[in-house]
Amino acid sequence: MIRVNWVLILLCCFLSFQAQADTGAEDTISEVVSAGPFWDTFTNRDGTGLYHEVLDAVFALYNVRVRHDYVPSDRADELVRLGWADMMICDDKAMEPLRLARYPLYVNDYYVFFDKARIGPWQGPESLRGMEVVAQKGFYHTWDFPVPVRIREMSSGLKCLEMVLLGRSDFYVDDMSFIQQSIAEGPRFDRKLFDFRKAGNRSYHPMFSSSPRSSVVMKMYDDGMRTLHENGKLRPIYEKRGHSYPNFDDY
């Protein structure tokens, strides 16, 4: 019986990946690895969704495969820092040594959901000042708001929704599609007692490390996005998924 030395196999895989990282050449890269959570219509587990389909189209220009690891956002950041994944998808801000690609994968408004009796008449950002805002873990930060707020992270949008419905937090912040998804999955409630208001707008970019390999992969991504945008092959992917098309000429 042949015994498989898994340690040796893993070491060989690591050395192969490291060799590609050290050379930093496009022609040595046959696969790139993205990492991030499952998001419905963005990173579906069957390989469909906006992020998957855009990245597949971009790296197909180089005959490079894309593989995705489904992990929480903070774990995805760590995988990129360690060099075990090429990019985290997606974020609006990066802390060194991580950095954002030039072109976003998604641009959209985000909203807060709240109990009208608890908050009172909406006064714009001032209604948020000093309040507790629940958010999905890793999705939003204090810098996403123009006034001081307290961020409380939860494991899912549904948990965030329930915190507001139960009166345990002031606001639930999220993309409108995620709020609507949470409402569809959550308990029934009198919708006349609650409201939504726009809290801001931001762009979501793939996030890379500062390694030589990462620099090459990020350039491949940015150049590929520009190429697909200019030849008209990018917009149909967004329209197919029902998501707004970013104005890439602004970046």
Short mmCIF file of the C-alpha atoms (twelve columns), coordinates in Angstrom:
data_MODEL
# 
_entry.id   MODEL 
# 
loop_
_atom_site.group_PDB 
_atom_site.id 
_atom_site.type_symbol 
_atom_site.label_atom_id 
_atom_site.label_alt_id 
_atom_site.label_comp_id 
_atom_site.label_asym_id 
_atom_site.label_seq_id 
_atom_site.Cartn_x 
_atom_site.Cartn_y 
_atom_site.Cartn_z 
_atom_site.pdbx_PDB_model_num 
ATOM 1   C CA . MET A 1   0.000   0.000  0.000   1 
ATOM 2   C CA . ILE A 2   1.320   3.428  -0.945  1 
ATOM 3   C CA . ARG A 3   1.271   5.939  1.892   1 
ATOM 4   C CA . VAL A 4   0.667   9.532  0.876   1 
ATOM 5   C CA . ASN A 5   2.952   12.053 2.542   1 
ATOM 6   C CA . TRP A 6   0.526   14.964 2.882   1 
ATOM 7   C CA . VAL A 7   3.134   17.209 4.472   1 
ATOM 8   C CA . LEU A 8   5.363   16.791 1.425   1 
ATOM 9   C CA . ILE A 9   2.459   17.467 -0.948  1 
ATOM 10  C CA . LEU A 10  1.474   20.649 0.903   1 
ATOM 11  C CA . LEU A 11  5.094   21.782 0.973   1 
ATOM 12  C CA . CYS A 12  5.389   21.298 -2.782  1 
ATOM 13  C CA . CYS A 13  2.184   23.287 -3.351  1 
ATOM 14  C CA . PHE A 14  3.467   26.089 -1.145  1 
ATOM 15  C CA . LEU A 15  6.845   26.175 -2.899  1 
ATOM 16  C CA . SER A 16  5.116   26.281 -6.280  1 
ATOM 17  C CA . PHE A 17  2.940   29.216 -5.179  1 
ATOM 18  C CA . GLN A 18  5.963   30.938 -3.638  1 
ATOM 19  C CA . ALA A 19  7.972   30.514 -6.826  1 
ATOM 20  C CA . GLN A 20  5.239   32.308 -8.747  1 
ATOM 21  C CA . ALA A 21  5.163   35.034 -6.113  1 
ATOM 22  C CA . ASP A 22  8.925   35.564 -6.272  1 
ATOM 23  C CA . THR A 23  9.127   35.827 -10.049 1 
ATOM 24  C CA . GLY A 24  6.267   38.312 -10.252 1 
ATOM 25  C CA . ALA A 25  5.666   37.567 -13.937 1 
ATOM 26  C CA . GLU A 26  2.266   37.239 -15.593 1 
ATOM 27  C CA . ASP A 27  3.319   34.235 -17.656 1 
ATOM 28  C CA . THR A 28  4.112   32.228 -14.502 1 
ATOM 29  C CA . ILE A 29  0.627   32.706 -13.009 1 
ATOM 30  C CA . SER A 30  -1.914  30.035 -13.918 1 
ATOM 31  C CA . GLU A 31  -4.389  30.575 -11.062 1 
ATOM 32  C CA . VAL A 32  -5.363  33.418 -8.749  1 
ATOM 33  C CA . VAL A 33  -7.163  32.981 -5.444  1 
ATOM 34  C CA . SER A 34  -9.822  35.351 -4.148  1 
ATOM 35  C CA . ALA A 35  -11.194 35.206 -0.612  1 
ATOM 36  C CA . GLY A 36  -14.268 36.563 1.137   1 
ATOM 37  C CA . PRO A 37  -17.711 35.666 2.477   1 
ATOM 38  C CA . PHE A 38  -20.695 34.273 0.612   1 
ATOM 39  C CA . TRP A 39  -22.881 37.160 -0.541  1 
ATOM 40  C CA . ASP A 40  -26.051 36.356 -2.440  1 
ATOM 41  C CA . THR A 41  -25.900 37.611 -6.069  1 
ATOM 42  C CA . PHE A 42  -22.237 38.565 -5.568  1 
ATOM 43  C CA . THR A 43  -20.337 35.409 -4.567  1 
ATOM 44  C CA . ASN A 44  -22.748 32.514 -4.911  1 
ATOM 45  C CA . ARG A 45  -21.349 29.128 -3.972  1 
ATOM 46  C CA . ASP A 46  -22.089 27.716 -7.429  1 
ATOM 47  C CA . GLY A 47  -19.572 30.136 -8.956  1 
ATOM 48  C CA . THR A 48  -22.139 32.629 -10.215 1 
ATOM 49  C CA . GLY A 49  -22.663 36.171 -8.967  1 
ATOM 50  C CA . LEU A 50  -21.338 39.598 -9.876  1 
ATOM 51  C CA . TYR A 51  -17.886 39.337 -8.290  1 
ATOM 52  C CA . HIS A 52  -17.234 35.811 -9.554  1 
ATOM 53  C CA . GLU A 53  -18.364 36.540 -13.094 1 
ATOM 54  C CA . VAL A 54  -16.451 39.805 -13.416 1 
ATOM 55  C CA . LEU A 55  -13.228 38.257 -12.098 1 
ATOM 56  C CA . ASP A 56  -13.654 35.232 -14.365 1 
ATOM 57  C CA . ALA A 57  -14.013 37.563 -17.367 1 
ATOM 58  C CA . VAL A 58  -11.027 39.692 -16.337 1 
ATOM 59  C CA . PHE A 59  -8.586  36.841 -15.796 1 
ATOM 60  C CA . ALA A 60  -9.843  34.909 -18.815 1 
ATOM 61  C CA . LEU A 61  -8.045  37.618 -20.795 1 
ATOM 62  C CA . TYR A 62  -4.814  36.059 -19.494 1 
ATOM 63  C CA . ASN A 63  -5.988  32.417 -19.560 1 
ATOM 64  C CA . VAL A 64  -5.802  32.411 -15.761 1 
ATOM 65  C CA . ARG A 65  -8.253  30.516 -13.546 1 
ATOM 66  C CA . VAL A 66  -9.888  32.121 -10.504 1 
ATOM 67  C CA . ARG A 67  -10.543 30.095 -7.356  1 
ATOM 68  C CA . HIS A 68  -12.501 31.489 -4.410  1 
ATOM 69  C CA . ASP A 69  -12.125 30.623 -0.722  1 
ATOM 70  C CA . TYR A 70  -15.301 31.292 1.287   1 
ATOM 71  C CA . VAL A 71  -14.188 32.790 4.590   1 
ATOM 72  C CA . PRO A 72  -15.279 35.722 6.821   1 
ATOM 73  C CA . SER A 73  -13.973 39.155 5.830   1 
ATOM 74  C CA . ASP A 74  -11.378 39.405 8.603   1 
ATOM 75  C CA . ARG A 75  -10.039 35.944 7.760   1 
ATOM 76  C CA . ALA A 76  -9.881  36.918 4.074   1 
ATOM 77  C CA . ASP A 77  -7.773  39.964 5.015   1 
ATOM 78  C CA . GLU A 78  -5.414  37.687 6.932   1 
ATOM 79  C CA . LEU A 79  -5.097  35.224 4.036   1 
ATOM 80  C CA . VAL A 80  -4.043  38.087 1.764   1 
ATOM 81  C CA . ARG A 81  -1.537  39.401 4.321   1 
ATOM 82  C CA . LEU A 82  -0.037  35.910 4.637   1 
ATOM 83  C CA . GLY A 83  0.134   35.446 0.870   1 
ATOM 84  C CA . TRP A 84  -2.265  32.485 0.925   1 
ATOM 85  C CA . ALA A 85  -4.798  34.366 -1.211  1 
ATOM 86  C CA . ASP A 86  -4.208  36.947 -3.915  1 
ATOM 87  C CA . MET A 87  -7.114  39.250 -3.155  1 
ATOM 88  C CA . MET A 88  -9.904  39.885 -0.688  1 
ATOM 89  C CA . ILE A 89  -13.256 40.800 -2.283  1 
ATOM 90  C CA . CYS A 90  -14.178 43.465 -1.503  1 
ATOM 91  C CA . ASP A 91  -13.586 46.453 0.785   1 
ATOM 92  C CA . ASP A 92  -13.766 50.240 0.690   1 
ATOM 93  C CA . LYS A 93  -10.595 50.955 2.636   1 
ATOM 94  C CA . ALA A 94  -7.300  49.172 3.215   1 
ATOM 95  C CA . MET A 95  -4.847  49.377 6.081   1 
ATOM 96  C CA . GLU A 96  -1.142  48.940 5.307   1 
ATOM 97  C CA . PRO A 97  0.367   46.681 4.115   1 
ATOM 98  C CA . LEU A 98  -2.870  45.941 2.240   1 
ATOM 99  C CA . ARG A 99  -4.000  48.155 -0.647  1 
ATOM 100 C CA . LEU A 100 -7.003  48.562 -2.915  1 
ATOM 101 C CA . ALA A 101 -7.088  48.062 -6.665  1 
ATOM 102 C CA . ARG A 102 -7.761  51.145 -8.776  1 
ATOM 103 C CA . TYR A 103 -11.088 49.964 -10.171 1 
ATOM 104 C CA . PRO A 104 -14.032 48.917 -7.991  1 
ATOM 105 C CA . LEU A 105 -16.138 45.825 -8.452  1 
ATOM 106 C CA . TYR A 106 -19.178 47.534 -6.981  1 
ATOM 107 C CA . VAL A 107 -20.368 51.048 -6.179  1 
ATOM 108 C CA . ASN A 108 -23.569 51.647 -4.285  1 
ATOM 109 C CA . ASP A 109 -25.414 53.603 -1.613  1 
ATOM 110 C CA . TYR A 110 -25.806 52.119 1.851   1 
ATOM 111 C CA . TYR A 111 -28.704 52.687 4.214   1 
ATOM 112 C CA . VAL A 112 -29.707 52.587 7.859   1 
ATOM 113 C CA . PHE A 113 -32.844 50.847 9.102   1 
ATOM 114 C CA . PHE A 114 -34.413 52.122 12.329  1 
ATOM 115 C CA . ASP A 115 -37.444 52.362 14.602  1 
ATOM 116 C CA . LYS A 116 -39.107 55.726 13.902  1 
ATOM 117 C CA . ALA A 117 -40.415 56.118 17.456  1 
ATOM 118 C CA . ARG A 118 -36.965 55.465 18.930  1 
ATOM 119 C CA . ILE A 119 -35.023 57.805 16.617  1 
ATOM 120 C CA . GLY A 120 -37.614 60.493 15.933  1 
ATOM 121 C CA . PRO A 121 -37.769 62.618 12.757  1 
ATOM 122 C CA . TRP A 122 -34.805 61.954 10.464  1 
ATOM 123 C CA . GLN A 123 -32.264 64.795 10.687  1 
ATOM 124 C CA . GLY A 124 -29.694 63.423 8.258   1 
ATOM 125 C CA . PRO A 125 -26.281 62.473 9.672   1 
ATOM 126 C CA . GLU A 126 -27.082 64.229 12.956  1 
ATOM 127 C CA . SER A 127 -29.608 61.480 13.705  1 
ATOM 128 C CA . LEU A 128 -26.678 59.066 13.793  1 
ATOM 129 C CA . ARG A 129 -24.412 61.090 16.081  1 
ATOM 130 C CA . GLY A 130 -23.364 59.072 19.130  1 
ATOM 131 C CA . MET A 131 -25.719 56.227 18.258  1 
ATOM 132 C CA . GLU A 132 -25.040 52.495 18.141  1 
ATOM 133 C CA . VAL A 133 -25.050 51.052 14.630  1 
ATOM 134 C CA . VAL A 134 -25.149 47.289 14.132  1 
ATOM 135 C CA . ALA A 135 -23.387 45.911 11.071  1 
ATOM 136 C CA . GLN A 136 -22.381 42.580 9.651   1 
ATOM 137 C CA . LYS A 137 -18.909 41.678 10.872  1 
ATOM 138 C CA . GLY A 138 -16.207 43.411 8.870   1 
ATOM 139 C CA . PHE A 139 -18.658 45.247 6.595   1 
ATOM 140 C CA . TYR A 140 -18.725 48.775 8.077   1 
ATOM 141 C CA . HIS A 141 -16.456 50.947 10.195  1 
ATOM 142 C CA . THR A 142 -16.629 54.266 12.006  1 
ATOM 143 C CA . TRP A 143 -14.958 55.982 9.038   1 
ATOM 144 C CA . ASP A 144 -18.012 55.188 6.897   1 
ATOM 145 C CA . PHE A 145 -20.020 57.806 8.801   1 
ATOM 146 C CA . PRO A 146 -19.611 61.606 8.845   1 
ATOM 147 C CA . VAL A 147 -20.368 61.779 12.584  1 
ATOM 148 C CA . PRO A 148 -19.137 59.691 15.547  1 
ATOM 149 C CA . VAL A 149 -21.008 56.391 15.948  1 
ATOM 150 C CA . ARG A 150 -20.481 53.149 17.850  1 
ATOM 151 C CA . ILE A 151 -20.223 50.071 15.627  1 
ATOM 152 C CA . ARG A 152 -21.491 46.771 16.990  1 
ATOM 153 C CA . GLU A 153 -20.751 43.786 14.792  1 
ATOM 154 C CA . MET A 154 -23.054 40.820 14.312  1 
ATOM 155 C CA . SER A 155 -22.661 37.517 12.493  1 
ATOM 156 C CA . SER A 156 -25.361 38.200 9.871   1 
ATOM 157 C CA . GLY A 157 -27.721 40.794 8.476   1 
ATOM 158 C CA . LEU A 158 -30.634 38.941 10.058  1 
ATOM 159 C CA . LYS A 159 -29.033 39.293 13.500  1 
ATOM 160 C CA . CYS A 160 -28.587 43.018 12.842  1 
ATOM 161 C CA . LEU A 161 -32.228 43.375 11.857  1 
ATOM 162 C CA . GLU A 162 -33.386 41.557 14.976  1 
ATOM 163 C CA . MET A 163 -31.311 43.854 17.198  1 
ATOM 164 C CA . VAL A 164 -33.260 46.862 15.898  1 
ATOM 165 C CA . LEU A 165 -36.633 45.095 15.955  1 
ATOM 166 C CA . LEU A 166 -36.054 44.087 19.589  1 
ATOM 167 C CA . GLY A 167 -34.970 47.597 20.578  1 
ATOM 168 C CA . ARG A 168 -31.442 46.500 21.452  1 
ATOM 169 C CA . SER A 169 -29.695 48.830 19.023  1 
ATOM 170 C CA . ASP A 170 -30.388 52.115 17.249  1 
ATOM 171 C CA . PHE A 171 -29.611 51.437 13.584  1 
ATOM 172 C CA . TYR A 172 -28.845 48.570 11.223  1 
ATOM 173 C CA . VAL A 173 -26.554 49.620 8.358   1 
ATOM 174 C CA . ASP A 174 -26.217 47.691 5.107   1 
ATOM 175 C CA . ASP A 175 -26.631 47.679 1.364   1 
ATOM 176 C CA . MET A 176 -30.351 47.946 0.605   1 
ATOM 177 C CA . SER A 177 -30.373 44.535 -1.075  1 
ATOM 178 C CA . PHE A 178 -28.960 42.954 2.099   1 
ATOM 179 C CA . ILE A 179 -31.477 44.775 4.307   1 
ATOM 180 C CA . GLN A 180 -34.314 43.543 2.101   1 
ATOM 181 C CA . GLN A 181 -32.895 40.025 2.213   1 
ATOM 182 C CA . SER A 182 -32.742 40.174 6.027   1 
ATOM 183 C CA . ILE A 183 -36.353 41.379 6.166   1 
ATOM 184 C CA . ALA A 184 -37.456 38.533 3.874   1 
ATOM 185 C CA . GLU A 185 -35.716 35.986 6.118   1 
ATOM 186 C CA . GLY A 186 -36.688 37.558 9.443   1 
ATOM 187 C CA . PRO A 187 -39.787 37.693 11.640  1 
ATOM 188 C CA . ARG A 188 -42.873 39.628 10.636  1 
ATOM 189 C CA . PHE A 189 -43.189 43.178 11.938  1 
ATOM 190 C CA . ASP A 190 -45.252 46.302 11.329  1 
ATOM 191 C CA . ARG A 191 -43.253 48.042 8.611   1 
ATOM 192 C CA . LYS A 192 -45.049 51.342 9.170   1 
ATOM 193 C CA . LEU A 193 -43.159 51.667 12.459  1 
ATOM 194 C CA . PHE A 194 -39.737 51.497 10.804  1 
ATOM 195 C CA . ASP A 195 -37.904 53.418 8.102   1 
ATOM 196 C CA . PHE A 196 -34.800 53.471 5.870   1 
ATOM 197 C CA . ARG A 197 -32.539 56.407 5.110   1 
ATOM 198 C CA . LYS A 198 -29.433 56.735 2.964   1 
ATOM 199 C CA . ALA A 199 -26.301 56.861 5.118   1 
ATOM 200 C CA . GLY A 200 -23.620 57.168 2.440   1 
ATOM 201 C CA . ASN A 201 -22.050 55.933 -0.777  1 
ATOM 202 C CA . ARG A 202 -18.858 53.996 -1.301  1 
ATOM 203 C CA . SER A 203 -16.950 51.907 -3.799  1 
ATOM 204 C CA . TYR A 204 -15.826 48.351 -3.090  1 
ATOM 205 C CA . HIS A 205 -12.458 47.261 -4.482  1 
ATOM 206 C CA . PRO A 206 -10.467 44.028 -4.440  1 
ATOM 207 C CA . MET A 207 -7.776  44.275 -1.773  1 
ATOM 208 C CA . PHE A 208 -4.201  43.108 -2.330  1 
ATOM 209 C CA . SER A 209 -0.951  42.839 -0.401  1 
ATOM 210 C CA . SER A 210 2.302   44.605 -1.305  1 
ATOM 211 C CA . SER A 211 4.179   41.481 -2.461  1 
ATOM 212 C CA . PRO A 212 5.704   41.252 -5.969  1 
ATOM 213 C CA . ARG A 213 3.135   38.643 -7.023  1 
ATOM 214 C CA . SER A 214 0.305   40.754 -5.662  1 
ATOM 215 C CA . SER A 215 1.529   43.755 -7.647  1 
ATOM 216 C CA . VAL A 216 1.381   41.694 -10.826 1 
ATOM 217 C CA . VAL A 217 -2.086  40.281 -10.083 1 
ATOM 218 C CA . MET A 218 -3.434  43.724 -9.193  1 
ATOM 219 C CA . LYS A 219 -2.108  45.166 -12.464 1 
ATOM 220 C CA . MET A 220 -3.692  42.272 -14.368 1 
ATOM 221 C CA . TYR A 221 -6.993  43.051 -12.642 1 
ATOM 222 C CA . ASP A 222 -6.885  46.808 -13.272 1 
ATOM 223 C CA . ASP A 223 -5.761  46.451 -16.886 1 
ATOM 224 C CA . GLY A 224 -8.382  43.770 -17.492 1 
ATOM 225 C CA . MET A 225 -11.183 45.868 -16.009 1 
ATOM 226 C CA . ARG A 226 -10.204 48.804 -18.210 1 
ATOM 227 C CA . THR A 227 -10.089 46.563 -21.298 1 
ATOM 228 C CA . LEU A 228 -13.504 45.002 -20.639 1 
ATOM 229 C CA . HIS A 229 -15.019 48.415 -19.885 1 
ATOM 230 C CA . GLU A 230 -13.676 49.957 -23.081 1 
ATOM 231 C CA . ASN A 231 -14.773 47.091 -25.327 1 
ATOM 232 C CA . GLY A 232 -18.283 47.018 -23.846 1 
ATOM 233 C CA . LYS A 233 -18.064 43.525 -22.370 1 
ATOM 234 C CA . LEU A 234 -18.266 44.549 -18.717 1 
ATOM 235 C CA . ARG A 235 -21.625 46.326 -18.560 1 
ATOM 236 C CA . PRO A 236 -23.691 43.247 -19.608 1 
ATOM 237 C CA . ILE A 237 -22.427 41.343 -16.548 1 
ATOM 238 C CA . TYR A 238 -23.755 44.068 -14.228 1 
ATOM 239 C CA . GLU A 239 -27.039 44.302 -16.120 1 
ATOM 240 C CA . LYS A 240 -27.474 40.524 -15.985 1 
ATOM 241 C CA . ARG A 241 -27.131 40.599 -12.192 1 
ATOM 242 C CA . GLY A 242 -29.304 43.698 -11.757 1 
ATOM 243 C CA . HIS A 243 -26.542 45.801 -10.195 1 
ATOM 244 C CA . SER A 244 -25.692 49.400 -11.042 1 
ATOM 245 C CA . TYR A 245 -22.778 49.898 -13.419 1 
ATOM 246 C CA . PRO A 246 -19.924 51.945 -11.911 1 
ATOM 247 C CA . ASN A 247 -18.610 54.960 -13.794 1 
ATOM 248 C CA . PHE A 248 -15.158 53.484 -14.343 1 
ATOM 249 C CA . ASP A 249 -13.985 56.632 -16.123 1 
ATOM 250 C CA . ASP A 250 -14.016 58.383 -12.735 1 
ATOM 251 C CA . TYR A 251 -11.267 56.117 -11.369 1 
# 
